[in-house]
Amino acid sequence: MKFLLRCLALGFSSAAVLFAADEHPVIRLWADGAPGSEARKNEPEKTNGRTASNIHDPSLTVYLPAKGKETGCAVIVAPGGGHRNLEVLKEGSEIAEWFAAHGIAAFVLRNRLARDESNPAGQPQPYTVEGHSIPDAQRAIQLIRSRASEWAINPQRVGIIGFSAGGEVALLAGTTGAPGRADAVDPLERQSSRPDFFGPIYAVGFNRPNLNLSAETPPVFIACGYNDRYNLAIPSAEFFVRCKRAGVSAELHLYAGADHGFGIRSATNPAAATWIESFEAWLVDRKFLPARKS
């Protein structure tokens, strides 16, 4: 029944809207299927409520603030999962619900995976991070900007954060992207795919040689655990230094007692779980959010 509800599509501009069982609308990034994945767009995802895989029809799940609580800011949330699956609960809906409760429109990204665990062992993987995950993220940015007025969003306050492997997606989305093409046939491609800010949270990918940083790179918020089991603290700090040298506005939080994958669950590490509050304060400081009224 849940799958049937997700598959009741309504045409809307260039994206189709599906209704999830939890009443958060799910919006397909491409109405006719993502480029290169059209033949598999109707395959059901594999999910256990905590993770999702077998993703061939990338989408956004929408979490909007209550009416009258909107701040005009929007954040795409890219869950981690080693590019094998997506942690859609701890690093997806839990984060999005926090943002929506604080007046920030949130969109959980389900992007195609470069090492999707649902693919048969020994078979070639059909997707790559650069060729599929990043175009999915960029398309999501364009889609949100195209519907900004509908969702009470300022199109110049659209950012992306990600966790672990999803942090790599956010990192690459933040350091790539391009202005929209005014002559594009697809209306979404007339929108810029460059986020206004980005947040790699205990992210992988900082050692990529092709990360281009300049004064044009959007502001970045970085957070990681000092005891990260994948040794991501030093790359996070080194990326901060690179940003500083390149003139990129950056803020870094390293949590002394934290390991990998803390999300916002205070039981895991109370100090590290406060990163999201620091992120909100950073958005205020960078003028993406209005200051809270005392």
Backbone as JSON, one array per atom type, in Angstrom:
{
  "sequence": "MKFLLRCLALGFSSAAVLFAADEHPVIRLWADGAPGSEARKNEPEKTNGRTASNIHDPSLTVYLPAKGKETGCAVIVAPGGGHRNLEVLKEGSEIAEWFAAHGIAAFVLRNRLARDESNPAGQPQPYTVEGHSIPDAQRAIQLIRSRASEWAINPQRVGIIGFSAGGEVALLAGTTGAPGRADAVDPLERQSSRPDFFGPIYAVGFNRPNLNLSAETPPVFIACGYNDRYNLAIPSAEFFVRCKRAGVSAELHLYAGADHGFGIRSATNPAAATWIESFEAWLVDRKFLPARKS",
  "N": [[0.83, -1.21, 0.0], [1.94, 1.23, 0.82], [3.87, 1.59, -1.16], [2.21, 1.88, -3.39], [0.95, 4.29, -2.8], [3.16, 6.0, -2.92], [3.57, 5.91, -5.6], [1.57, 7.22, -6.93], [1.42, 9.5, -9.12], [1.47, 13.0, -9.72], [1.39, 15.33, -12.27], [3.56, 18.08, -12.24], [4.83, 20.93, -13.26], [8.09, 20.32, -14.32], [8.5, 18.23, -12.68], [7.34, 15.32, -10.97], [4.93, 14.76, -8.46], [4.77, 12.79, -5.62], [2.95, 11.12, -3.04], [3.93, 10.49, 0.15], [3.58, 7.95, 2.67], [3.74, 9.04, 5.19], [2.76, 11.55, 4.93], [4.48, 13.55, 4.11], [5.28, 15.17, 1.21], [6.74, 13.6, -1.63], [8.95, 14.32, -4.13], [9.73, 13.76, -7.41], [12.82, 14.15, -9.07], [13.18, 14.17, -11.78], [10.66, 14.1, -14.09], [10.33, 12.23, -16.14], [12.14, 10.33, -15.54], [15.5, 10.0, -14.37], [18.37, 11.12, -16.23], [19.85, 8.54, -18.02], [18.82, 6.65, -16.34], [16.27, 6.05, -16.98], [15.03, 3.62, -17.79], [14.82, 2.22, -15.46], [13.29, 3.56, -13.67], [10.89, 2.9, -12.43], [11.4, 0.92, -10.64], [10.98, -0.35, -7.38], [12.2, 1.18, -4.38], [14.44, -0.22, -1.93], [13.8, -0.5, 1.38], [14.01, -0.25, 4.94], [12.88, 1.36, 6.76], [14.85, 2.63, 8.15], [17.09, 2.73, 6.48], [17.67, 3.26, 2.94], [17.89, 1.89, -0.33], [18.68, 0.78, -3.7], [18.08, 2.87, -5.52], [16.83, 4.48, -8.17], [15.26, 6.4, -9.15], [15.67, 9.37, -8.43], [14.83, 11.63, -5.73], [13.15, 14.16, -3.72], [12.17, 14.48, -0.36], [9.81, 16.36, 1.28], [9.87, 18.71, 3.9], [8.23, 21.09, 5.42], [8.14, 24.23, 7.2], [5.72, 25.16, 9.74], [2.82, 27.05, 8.83], [3.36, 30.49, 8.67], [5.64, 30.36, 10.17], [7.8, 30.36, 8.57], [11.14, 31.03, 7.49], [12.32, 31.64, 5.14], [14.6, 30.35, 4.43], [16.22, 27.44, 3.07], [17.19, 24.03, 3.22], [18.84, 21.35, 1.78], [19.08, 17.97, 2.65], [21.46, 15.55, 2.7], [21.68, 12.26, 3.2], [24.05, 9.97, 4.78], [25.85, 6.83, 4.29], [27.84, 5.42, 3.09], [27.74, 5.48, 0.32], [26.48, 3.2, -0.31], [23.97, 2.76, 0.78], [21.28, 4.82, 2.03], [21.08, 6.63, 4.99], [18.28, 7.26, 5.95], [16.77, 7.89, 8.16], [18.22, 8.62, 10.7], [20.04, 10.43, 9.58], [18.48, 11.83, 7.91], [15.3, 12.18, 7.98], [15.15, 12.84, 10.72], [16.86, 15.02, 10.94], [15.7, 16.79, 9.1], [13.19, 17.25, 10.23], [13.9, 18.67, 12.53], [14.94, 21.02, 11.39], [12.6, 22.0, 10.06], [10.97, 22.49, 12.26], [12.23, 24.67, 13.24], [11.75, 26.67, 11.48], [12.96, 26.4, 9.01], [12.87, 25.36, 5.73], [13.12, 22.02, 4.72], [14.63, 19.38, 2.84], [14.87, 16.1, 2.12], [17.25, 14.35, 0.42], [17.18, 11.75, -1.91], [19.42, 10.28, -3.58], [21.01, 8.79, -6.47], [23.17, 5.96, -6.04], [26.63, 5.24, -5.79], [27.71, 2.85, -5.0], [25.64, 1.0, -4.66], [24.07, -1.15, -2.44], [22.16, -2.95, -3.21], [22.71, -3.92, -5.69], [23.66, -6.78, -7.64], [26.26, -8.87, -6.37], [29.53, -8.59, -7.63], [28.76, -7.56, -10.05], [28.99, -4.84, -12.42], [28.83, -1.5, -11.18], [26.2, 0.75, -11.86], [26.29, 3.49, -11.45], [28.03, 6.58, -10.63], [29.68, 8.76, -8.27], [30.37, 11.34, -9.23], [29.09, 11.37, -11.74], [26.4, 10.87, -11.3], [25.34, 11.02, -8.55], [26.05, 13.68, -7.86], [24.93, 15.28, -10.02], [22.24, 14.7, -9.33], [22.0, 16.02, -6.86], [22.49, 18.66, -7.68], [20.36, 19.05, -9.4], [18.32, 18.94, -7.54], [18.73, 21.34, -6.14], [18.14, 23.18, -8.17], [15.45, 22.52, -8.61], [14.21, 23.25, -6.17], [14.66, 26.02, -6.17], [13.11, 26.66, -8.38], [10.57, 26.41, -7.4], [10.37, 28.13, -5.35], [8.71, 30.32, -4.54], [6.28, 29.08, -4.06], [6.86, 27.57, -1.8], [7.53, 29.44, 0.08], [10.2, 30.32, 0.11], [13.33, 31.95, -0.05], [15.04, 32.25, -2.99], [17.73, 32.76, -2.96], [18.73, 31.7, -0.7], [19.31, 28.98, -0.45], [20.63, 26.0, 0.52], [22.87, 23.15, 1.08], [23.42, 20.32, 3.1], [25.33, 17.5, 4.25], [26.04, 14.12, 5.32], [28.78, 12.12, 6.2], [29.22, 9.94, 3.57], [27.18, 11.28, 2.27], [28.0, 13.78, 2.98], [30.12, 14.1, 1.27], [28.73, 14.38, -1.1], [27.44, 16.85, -0.57], [29.74, 18.41, -0.3], [30.89, 18.32, -2.9], [28.78, 19.36, -4.37], [28.8, 21.92, -3.33], [31.2, 22.93, -4.26], [31.06, 22.86, -6.92], [28.69, 23.28, -9.46], [26.75, 25.63, -11.38], [25.8, 28.67, -13.11], [22.37, 29.16, -14.13], [21.0, 28.31, -17.38], [19.71, 30.52, -19.56], [18.49, 29.94, -21.96], [17.66, 27.35, -21.81], [15.74, 24.44, -22.55], [14.47, 22.84, -20.66], [12.8, 24.05, -17.91], [13.85, 23.96, -15.28], [16.58, 23.9, -15.63], [17.19, 26.46, -16.12], [17.66, 27.58, -13.75], [20.13, 28.36, -11.25], [22.55, 25.92, -10.27], [24.21, 26.11, -8.18], [24.75, 26.0, -4.76], [23.81, 28.23, -2.06], [25.07, 28.01, 0.34], [26.95, 25.48, 2.11], [27.29, 22.37, 3.93], [29.43, 20.09, 4.96], [29.26, 17.37, 7.0], [30.92, 15.39, 9.29], [32.31, 14.4, 6.98], [33.37, 12.52, 4.08], [35.8, 12.72, 1.41], [37.33, 15.07, 1.38], [39.95, 14.92, 0.57], [39.97, 14.87, -2.14], [41.49, 15.57, -5.25], [40.42, 17.34, -7.06], [38.98, 19.45, -5.98], [37.87, 22.59, -6.28], [38.55, 25.67, -5.0], [37.67, 29.02, -4.37], [37.29, 32.6, -4.12], [34.71, 32.74, -4.9], [33.44, 30.51, -4.01], [30.76, 29.14, -2.13], [29.82, 29.98, 1.31], [30.91, 27.79, 3.96], [30.14, 25.3, 6.36], [31.62, 23.24, 8.67], [31.75, 20.17, 10.4], [32.88, 17.72, 12.71], [33.86, 14.7, 14.46], [36.46, 14.48, 16.86], [37.49, 11.99, 17.44], [36.86, 10.5, 15.22], [36.23, 7.47, 13.63], [36.98, 6.95, 11.06], [39.05, 8.55, 10.61], [38.58, 11.28, 9.94], [38.84, 13.77, 11.04], [41.27, 15.23, 10.76], [41.43, 15.64, 7.87], [39.11, 17.26, 7.71], [39.87, 19.53, 9.18], [42.07, 20.32, 7.66], [40.8, 20.97, 5.29], [39.37, 23.2, 6.1], [41.52, 24.97, 6.51], [42.43, 25.19, 3.87], [40.2, 26.48, 2.77], [40.32, 28.91, 4.15], [42.74, 29.97, 3.15], [42.0, 30.27, 0.52], [40.16, 32.25, 0.6], [37.56, 31.61, 1.23], [34.6, 31.81, 3.06], [34.43, 30.2, 6.11], [33.55, 27.88, 8.71], [34.51, 25.89, 11.43], [33.89, 23.01, 13.4], [35.1, 20.87, 15.76], [34.58, 18.06, 17.71], [35.55, 16.98, 20.79], [35.06, 14.51, 22.14], [33.76, 12.91, 20.32], [32.81, 10.36, 17.97], [32.26, 8.89, 14.77], [29.27, 9.57, 12.86], [27.28, 10.78, 14.56], [24.97, 12.31, 14.23], [22.08, 14.0, 15.37], [21.61, 12.96, 17.81], [21.53, 13.08, 21.14], [22.17, 11.17, 23.02], [24.24, 9.75, 21.97], [26.46, 11.5, 21.75], [26.45, 14.18, 23.68], [27.59, 16.78, 23.37], [28.48, 16.88, 20.68], [26.06, 16.58, 19.38], [24.97, 19.08, 19.42], [25.77, 20.44, 17.21], [23.95, 21.18, 15.25], [22.54, 23.3, 16.3], [24.58, 25.16, 16.44], [25.0, 25.38, 13.73], [22.61, 26.58, 12.94], [22.93, 29.07, 14.23], [25.14, 29.94, 12.82], [24.0, 30.27, 10.29], [22.41, 32.47, 10.84], [24.42, 34.33, 11.41], [25.64, 34.5, 8.91], [23.7, 35.73, 7.5], [21.69, 34.25, 6.3], [19.56, 33.46, 7.73], [17.07, 35.13, 9.67], [17.73, 36.94, 12.7], [16.85, 35.46, 15.82], [13.98, 36.44, 17.63], [14.16, 37.9, 20.8]],
  "CA": [[0.0, 0.0, 0.0], [2.83, 2.39, 0.89], [4.47, 1.79, -2.47], [1.2, 2.41, -4.29], [0.77, 5.71, -2.5], [4.32, 6.72, -3.44], [3.6, 5.88, -7.05], [0.48, 8.01, -7.51], [2.13, 10.71, -9.54], [0.74, 14.14, -10.25], [2.29, 16.18, -13.04], [3.74, 19.45, -11.73], [5.98, 21.5, -13.96], [8.89, 19.24, -14.86], [8.67, 17.2, -11.66], [6.11, 14.66, -10.56], [4.79, 14.75, -7.01], [4.25, 11.57, -5.05], [2.59, 11.35, -1.66], [4.45, 9.46, 1.03], [2.61, 7.5, 3.66], [3.8, 9.89, 6.38], [2.18, 12.82, 4.52], [5.47, 14.45, 3.55], [5.32, 14.92, -0.22], [7.98, 13.15, -2.26], [8.97, 14.93, -5.45], [10.72, 13.2, -8.32], [13.67, 15.19, -9.64], [12.93, 14.16, -13.22], [9.34, 13.5, -14.3], [10.43, 11.11, -17.06], [13.27, 9.51, -15.13], [16.8, 10.67, -14.41], [19.15, 10.77, -17.42], [20.59, 7.29, -17.88], [18.11, 5.72, -15.44], [14.86, 6.04, -17.37], [14.5, 2.27, -17.89], [14.69, 1.62, -14.12], [12.67, 4.55, -12.79], [9.74, 2.35, -11.71], [11.81, -0.09, -9.67], [10.78, 0.12, -6.01], [13.35, 1.26, -3.5], [14.5, -1.18, -0.84], [13.89, 0.28, 2.59], [13.59, -0.89, 6.18], [12.5, 2.44, 7.65], [16.06, 3.3, 8.61], [17.94, 2.97, 5.33], [17.08, 3.05, 1.62], [18.82, 1.56, -1.41], [18.05, 0.52, -5.0], [17.51, 4.16, -5.89], [16.98, 4.76, -9.6], [14.38, 7.53, -9.44], [16.03, 10.29, -7.33], [13.7, 12.42, -5.27], [13.23, 14.95, -2.5], [11.06, 14.42, 0.57], [9.64, 17.76, 1.68], [9.5, 19.03, 5.28], [8.05, 22.53, 5.45], [7.74, 24.81, 8.49], [4.32, 25.5, 9.91], [2.43, 28.31, 8.21], [3.68, 31.65, 9.48], [6.92, 30.15, 10.84], [8.84, 30.28, 7.55], [12.24, 32.01, 7.56], [12.82, 31.88, 3.79], [15.8, 29.56, 4.22], [15.97, 26.05, 2.71], [18.36, 23.16, 3.31], [18.78, 19.97, 1.3], [19.76, 17.07, 3.57], [21.97, 14.38, 1.98], [22.08, 11.25, 4.19], [25.21, 9.13, 4.51], [25.62, 5.41, 4.08], [28.94, 4.84, 2.33], [27.31, 5.37, -1.09], [25.85, 1.88, -0.46], [22.56, 3.01, 1.09], [21.07, 6.14, 2.62], [20.58, 6.62, 6.37], [17.19, 8.23, 5.77], [16.17, 8.24, 9.44], [19.14, 9.38, 11.57], [20.68, 11.51, 8.82], [17.5, 12.31, 6.96], [14.07, 12.75, 8.52], [15.37, 13.45, 12.04], [17.47, 16.33, 10.7], [14.72, 17.62, 8.4], [12.14, 17.65, 11.18], [14.48, 19.72, 13.38], [14.96, 22.25, 10.6], [11.24, 22.49, 9.84], [10.49, 23.01, 13.53], [12.93, 25.94, 13.47], [11.4, 27.61, 10.42], [13.79, 26.19, 7.82], [12.35, 24.32, 4.83], [14.12, 20.96, 4.57], [14.34, 18.45, 1.75], [15.77, 14.95, 2.21], [17.63, 13.9, -0.92], [17.44, 10.34, -2.22], [20.21, 10.31, -4.81], [21.54, 7.51, -6.95], [24.31, 5.55, -5.22], [27.75, 4.72, -6.58], [28.0, 1.47, -4.57], [24.33, 0.58, -4.14], [24.16, -2.5, -1.9], [21.14, -3.82, -3.81], [23.2, -4.48, -6.95], [24.24, -8.12, -7.45], [27.7, -8.91, -6.12], [30.36, -8.89, -8.79], [28.27, -6.87, -11.24], [29.42, -3.43, -12.47], [27.91, -0.5, -10.63], [25.75, 1.62, -12.96], [26.36, 4.92, -11.14], [29.22, 7.14, -10.0], [29.4, 9.96, -7.48], [30.45, 12.53, -10.09], [28.2, 11.32, -12.89], [24.99, 10.67, -10.97], [24.96, 11.59, -7.25], [26.17, 15.13, -7.88], [23.82, 15.83, -10.83], [20.98, 14.62, -8.57], [22.02, 17.11, -5.88], [22.36, 19.93, -8.39], [18.97, 19.12, -9.87], [17.5, 19.26, -6.38], [18.88, 22.78, -5.9], [17.38, 23.86, -9.21], [14.02, 22.29, -8.4], [13.75, 24.07, -5.05], [14.62, 27.42, -6.62], [12.02, 26.83, -9.33], [9.31, 26.42, -6.67], [10.64, 28.89, -4.13], [7.58, 31.13, -4.1], [5.27, 28.15, -3.55], [7.27, 27.06, -0.49], [7.94, 30.59, 0.91], [11.67, 30.23, 0.2], [14.14, 32.92, -0.78], [15.9, 31.44, -3.86], [19.14, 33.05, -2.68], [19.04, 31.13, 0.61], [19.14, 27.54, -0.62], [21.9, 25.33, 0.75], [22.88, 21.69, 1.18], [24.31, 19.69, 4.06], [25.36, 16.06, 4.09], [26.7, 13.37, 6.38], [29.64, 11.04, 5.75], [29.2, 9.92, 2.11], [26.33, 12.4, 1.87], [28.82, 14.97, 3.12], [30.87, 14.24, 0.02], [27.77, 14.94, -2.07], [27.32, 18.27, -0.25], [31.03, 19.03, -0.59], [31.05, 18.49, -4.35], [27.75, 20.3, -4.82], [29.2, 23.25, -2.92], [32.39, 23.39, -4.97], [30.79, 22.84, -8.36], [27.49, 24.08, -9.74], [26.91, 26.62, -12.45], [24.61, 29.5, -13.32], [21.37, 28.6, -15.02], [21.06, 28.68, -18.8], [18.45, 31.21, -19.87], [17.89, 29.37, -23.17], [17.43, 25.92, -21.62], [14.38, 23.97, -22.8], [13.96, 22.42, -19.35], [12.75, 25.24, -17.05], [14.7, 23.83, -14.1], [17.96, 24.17, -15.99], [17.4, 27.91, -16.15], [18.04, 27.95, -12.39], [21.49, 28.04, -10.85], [22.74, 24.71, -9.49], [25.2, 26.42, -7.14], [24.08, 26.31, -3.49], [24.24, 29.48, -1.42], [25.94, 27.58, 1.43], [26.98, 24.03, 2.2], [27.76, 21.87, 5.2], [29.88, 18.7, 5.06], [29.27, 16.95, 8.4], [31.78, 14.19, 9.31], [32.27, 14.06, 5.56], [34.49, 12.0, 3.33], [36.0, 13.41, 0.14], [38.13, 16.28, 1.47], [41.24, 14.73, -0.08], [39.83, 14.85, -3.59], [42.4, 16.55, -5.86], [39.71, 18.23, -7.98], [38.16, 20.43, -5.28], [38.27, 23.94, -6.67], [38.13, 26.68, -4.04], [37.98, 30.39, -4.75], [36.46, 33.58, -3.41], [33.33, 32.55, -5.36], [32.88, 29.34, -3.36], [29.81, 29.53, -1.09], [30.23, 29.75, 2.7], [30.88, 26.38, 4.34], [30.11, 24.94, 7.77], [32.24, 21.92, 8.77], [31.7, 19.59, 11.73], [33.41, 16.35, 12.74], [34.32, 14.23, 15.75], [37.91, 14.34, 17.0], [37.8, 10.56, 17.46], [36.19, 9.86, 14.08], [36.87, 6.17, 13.37], [37.5, 6.94, 9.7], [40.14, 9.54, 10.59], [38.13, 12.41, 9.13], [39.05, 15.04, 11.73], [42.38, 15.97, 10.15], [41.0, 16.19, 6.57], [38.16, 18.36, 7.93], [40.65, 20.71, 9.58], [42.9, 20.74, 6.52], [39.92, 21.64, 4.33], [39.14, 24.53, 6.66], [42.7, 25.8, 6.22], [42.39, 25.48, 2.44], [39.17, 27.5, 2.57], [40.85, 30.18, 4.66], [43.75, 30.46, 2.21], [41.35, 30.61, -0.76], [39.22, 33.34, 0.8], [36.21, 31.08, 1.38], [34.07, 31.93, 4.41], [34.32, 28.85, 6.65], [33.5, 27.69, 10.15], [34.86, 24.5, 11.74], [33.61, 22.51, 14.75], [35.62, 19.54, 16.07], [34.07, 17.7, 19.02], [36.64, 16.19, 21.37], [34.68, 13.15, 22.54], [32.83, 12.33, 19.34], [33.23, 9.44, 16.91], [31.57, 9.1, 13.49], [27.84, 9.24, 12.75], [26.51, 11.16, 15.74], [23.69, 12.94, 13.9], [21.7, 14.95, 16.43], [21.16, 12.15, 18.94], [22.33, 13.5, 22.29], [22.62, 10.01, 23.76], [25.5, 9.32, 21.38], [27.44, 12.45, 22.26], [25.66, 15.4, 23.91], [28.23, 17.98, 22.84], [28.47, 16.85, 19.22], [24.67, 16.71, 18.91], [24.59, 20.5, 19.36], [26.29, 21.08, 16.0], [22.87, 21.74, 14.45], [22.27, 24.61, 16.87], [25.67, 26.03, 15.97], [24.74, 25.61, 12.31], [21.55, 27.58, 12.87], [23.54, 30.35, 14.59], [26.0, 30.31, 11.69], [23.12, 30.78, 9.24], [22.06, 33.83, 11.24], [25.62, 35.14, 11.26], [25.91, 34.67, 7.47], [22.52, 36.44, 6.97], [20.74, 33.37, 5.62], [18.42, 33.38, 8.63], [16.91, 36.31, 10.52], [18.05, 36.7, 14.11], [15.68, 35.12, 16.61], [13.49, 37.48, 18.52], [14.36, 37.54, 22.2]],
  "C": [[0.87, 1.26, 0.0], [3.45, 2.68, -0.47], [3.47, 2.36, -3.46], [0.97, 3.89, -4.06], [1.92, 6.53, -3.05], [4.3, 6.82, -4.95], [2.41, 6.57, -7.71], [1.05, 9.37, -7.89], [1.17, 11.76, -10.06], [1.71, 14.99, -11.03], [2.36, 17.56, -12.43], [5.0, 20.0, -12.34], [6.76, 20.33, -14.54], [9.09, 18.13, -13.86], [7.32, 16.59, -11.34], [6.09, 14.59, -9.05], [4.16, 13.43, -6.6], [3.9, 11.86, -3.6], [3.04, 10.19, -0.8], [3.42, 9.12, 2.09], [2.61, 8.38, 4.9], [3.35, 11.32, 6.09], [3.21, 13.88, 4.12], [5.56, 14.17, 2.05], [6.7, 14.52, -0.71], [7.94, 13.59, -3.71], [10.08, 14.32, -6.28], [11.52, 14.33, -8.95], [13.51, 15.29, -11.15], [11.61, 13.43, -13.46], [9.41, 12.24, -15.17], [11.59, 10.18, -16.72], [14.57, 10.27, -15.27], [17.58, 10.23, -15.64], [20.02, 9.53, -17.17], [19.89, 6.26, -17.02], [16.65, 5.56, -15.83], [14.26, 4.63, -17.35], [14.25, 1.64, -16.52], [13.91, 2.51, -13.16], [11.51, 3.98, -11.97], [10.12, 1.21, -10.75], [11.59, 0.43, -8.25], [12.09, 0.18, -5.25], [13.28, 0.13, -2.47], [14.73, -0.39, 0.44], [13.41, -0.53, 3.79], [13.14, 0.14, 7.21], [13.67, 3.23, 8.16], [16.99, 3.65, 7.47], [17.16, 2.72, 4.03], [18.19, 2.75, 0.62], [18.01, 1.25, -2.67], [17.34, 1.78, -5.5], [17.85, 4.45, -7.35], [16.13, 5.94, -10.03], [14.6, 8.58, -8.35], [14.91, 11.27, -7.02], [14.07, 13.28, -4.08], [11.98, 14.69, -1.67], [10.98, 15.76, 1.29], [9.17, 17.87, 3.13], [9.44, 20.56, 5.38], [7.7, 23.02, 6.86], [6.24, 25.04, 8.55], [4.05, 26.86, 9.3], [2.7, 29.48, 9.17], [5.01, 31.54, 10.2], [8.09, 30.15, 9.85], [9.89, 31.38, 7.73], [12.76, 32.37, 6.17], [14.05, 31.07, 3.45], [15.43, 28.11, 3.91], [17.27, 25.27, 2.75], [18.02, 21.79, 2.72], [19.61, 19.12, 2.24], [20.15, 15.81, 2.8], [22.45, 13.34, 2.99], [23.34, 10.51, 3.77], [24.81, 7.68, 4.32], [26.68, 4.77, 3.21], [28.68, 4.71, 0.85], [26.72, 3.99, -1.37], [24.35, 1.95, -0.2], [22.47, 4.4, 1.66], [20.46, 5.98, 4.0], [19.44, 7.65, 6.46], [16.47, 8.59, 7.06], [17.11, 9.16, 10.22], [19.74, 10.59, 10.86], [19.78, 12.06, 7.73], [16.33, 12.97, 7.65], [14.28, 13.41, 9.88], [15.96, 14.86, 11.89], [16.45, 17.28, 10.08], [13.63, 18.11, 9.34], [12.64, 18.75, 12.12], [14.48, 21.05, 12.63], [13.56, 22.83, 10.44], [10.66, 23.1, 11.11], [11.1, 24.36, 13.87], [12.76, 26.9, 12.29], [12.17, 27.47, 9.13], [13.18, 25.07, 6.98], [13.45, 23.3, 4.58], [13.66, 19.94, 3.55], [15.34, 17.31, 1.83], [15.99, 14.39, 0.82], [17.82, 12.39, -0.95], [18.11, 10.32, -3.59], [20.65, 8.92, -5.21], [22.89, 7.23, -6.28], [25.38, 4.86, -6.05], [28.12, 3.28, -6.2], [26.73, 0.86, -3.97], [24.37, -0.89, -3.73], [23.15, -3.46, -2.52], [21.6, -4.42, -5.13], [23.83, -5.85, -6.71], [25.75, -8.06, -7.28], [28.45, -9.29, -7.4], [29.93, -8.2, -10.07], [28.76, -5.42, -11.24], [28.36, -2.52, -11.87], [27.5, 0.46, -11.73], [25.99, 3.1, -12.71], [27.72, 5.29, -10.54], [28.81, 8.36, -9.19], [29.33, 11.18, -8.4], [29.39, 12.53, -11.18], [26.73, 11.24, -12.56], [24.59, 11.3, -9.64], [25.0, 13.11, -7.27], [25.14, 15.78, -8.8], [22.47, 15.75, -10.13], [20.9, 15.76, -7.57], [21.83, 18.46, -6.55], [20.95, 20.13, -8.93], [18.03, 19.48, -8.72], [17.55, 20.75, -6.05], [18.06, 23.57, -6.91], [15.88, 23.71, -9.0], [13.48, 23.18, -7.28], [13.67, 25.54, -5.45], [13.44, 27.65, -7.56], [10.67, 26.92, -8.64], [9.4, 27.23, -5.38], [9.43, 29.67, -3.64], [6.48, 30.26, -3.51], [5.57, 27.73, -2.12], [7.75, 28.18, 0.44], [9.44, 30.56, 1.18], [12.29, 31.37, -0.59], [15.11, 32.13, -1.67], [17.38, 31.71, -3.7], [19.55, 32.57, -1.29], [18.8, 29.62, 0.59], [20.5, 26.86, -0.48], [21.75, 23.82, 0.84], [23.85, 21.28, 2.28], [24.27, 18.19, 3.82], [26.23, 15.41, 5.14], [27.52, 12.23, 5.78], [29.69, 11.02, 4.22], [28.28, 11.0, 1.55], [27.04, 13.72, 2.03], [29.69, 15.2, 1.9], [29.99, 14.8, -1.08], [27.61, 16.44, -1.83], [28.59, 19.02, -0.6], [31.19, 19.3, -2.09], [29.98, 19.42, -4.93], [28.15, 21.72, -4.49], [30.38, 23.81, -3.68], [32.26, 23.26, -6.48], [29.55, 23.71, -8.6], [27.79, 25.16, -10.75], [25.67, 27.49, -12.53], [23.62, 28.8, -14.24], [21.55, 29.08, -16.44], [19.71, 29.26, -19.21], [17.74, 30.59, -21.06], [17.56, 27.89, -23.03], [15.96, 25.58, -21.89], [13.72, 23.54, -21.5], [13.97, 23.64, -18.42], [13.65, 25.15, -15.83], [16.15, 24.17, -14.41], [18.24, 25.65, -16.2], [17.79, 28.44, -14.77], [19.49, 27.59, -12.12], [21.52, 26.74, -10.05], [23.77, 24.9, -8.39], [24.46, 26.73, -5.84], [24.59, 27.62, -2.92], [25.12, 29.21, -0.2], [25.95, 26.07, 1.45], [27.63, 23.6, 3.51], [28.14, 20.41, 5.15], [30.07, 18.31, 6.53], [29.88, 15.55, 8.48], [31.84, 13.57, 7.91], [33.54, 13.36, 5.08], [34.67, 12.88, 2.1], [36.87, 14.65, 0.19], [39.47, 16.15, 0.75], [41.15, 14.65, -1.6], [40.73, 15.92, -4.22], [41.69, 17.6, -6.71], [38.79, 19.22, -7.29], [38.68, 21.82, -5.59], [37.68, 24.95, -5.69], [38.57, 28.05, -4.52], [37.11, 31.32, -3.92], [35.0, 33.45, -3.81], [32.67, 31.32, -4.72], [31.92, 29.76, -2.25], [30.37, 29.31, 0.32], [30.02, 28.29, 3.1], [30.94, 26.23, 5.85], [30.58, 23.49, 7.88], [32.14, 21.43, 10.21], [32.16, 18.14, 11.67], [33.76, 15.98, 14.18], [35.83, 14.07, 15.77], [38.33, 12.88, 16.92], [37.13, 9.81, 16.31], [36.95, 8.59, 13.67], [37.43, 6.06, 11.97], [38.58, 8.01, 9.51], [39.8, 10.75, 9.72], [38.37, 13.77, 9.79], [40.15, 15.86, 11.06], [42.02, 16.48, 8.76], [40.0, 17.33, 6.7], [38.9, 19.64, 8.27], [41.49, 21.23, 8.43], [42.04, 21.45, 5.47], [39.58, 23.04, 4.81], [40.3, 25.46, 6.34], [42.74, 26.16, 4.73], [41.36, 26.56, 2.12], [39.68, 28.87, 3.0], [41.84, 30.78, 3.66], [43.14, 30.89, 0.88], [40.36, 31.75, -0.61], [37.77, 32.89, 0.9], [35.78, 31.24, 2.84], [33.8, 30.54, 4.96], [34.27, 28.87, 8.16], [33.69, 26.2, 10.43], [34.54, 24.18, 13.19], [34.15, 21.09, 14.85], [35.23, 19.21, 17.51], [34.96, 16.63, 19.65], [36.26, 14.74, 21.66], [33.88, 12.39, 21.52], [33.51, 11.43, 18.33], [32.48, 9.83, 15.63], [30.07, 8.87, 13.67], [26.98, 9.65, 13.92], [25.18, 11.81, 15.44], [23.33, 14.02, 14.9], [21.18, 14.2, 17.65], [22.06, 12.42, 20.14], [22.83, 12.32, 23.1], [23.96, 9.5, 23.24], [26.64, 10.2, 21.86], [26.74, 13.79, 22.44], [26.28, 16.65, 23.3], [28.14, 18.02, 21.32], [27.07, 17.05, 18.66], [24.22, 18.16, 18.81], [25.1, 21.19, 18.1], [25.16, 21.77, 15.23], [22.43, 23.11, 14.99], [23.34, 25.62, 16.47], [25.5, 26.36, 14.48], [23.65, 26.67, 12.13], [22.11, 28.97, 13.2], [24.45, 30.86, 13.48], [25.17, 30.87, 10.54], [22.66, 32.2, 9.56], [23.24, 34.76, 11.0], [25.91, 35.45, 9.8], [24.73, 35.32, 6.75], [21.61, 35.57, 6.12], [19.47, 33.16, 6.45], [18.29, 34.71, 9.38], [17.26, 35.96, 11.95], [16.76, 36.37, 14.85], [15.27, 36.28, 17.5], [13.63, 37.02, 19.96], [13.03, 37.58, 22.96]]
}
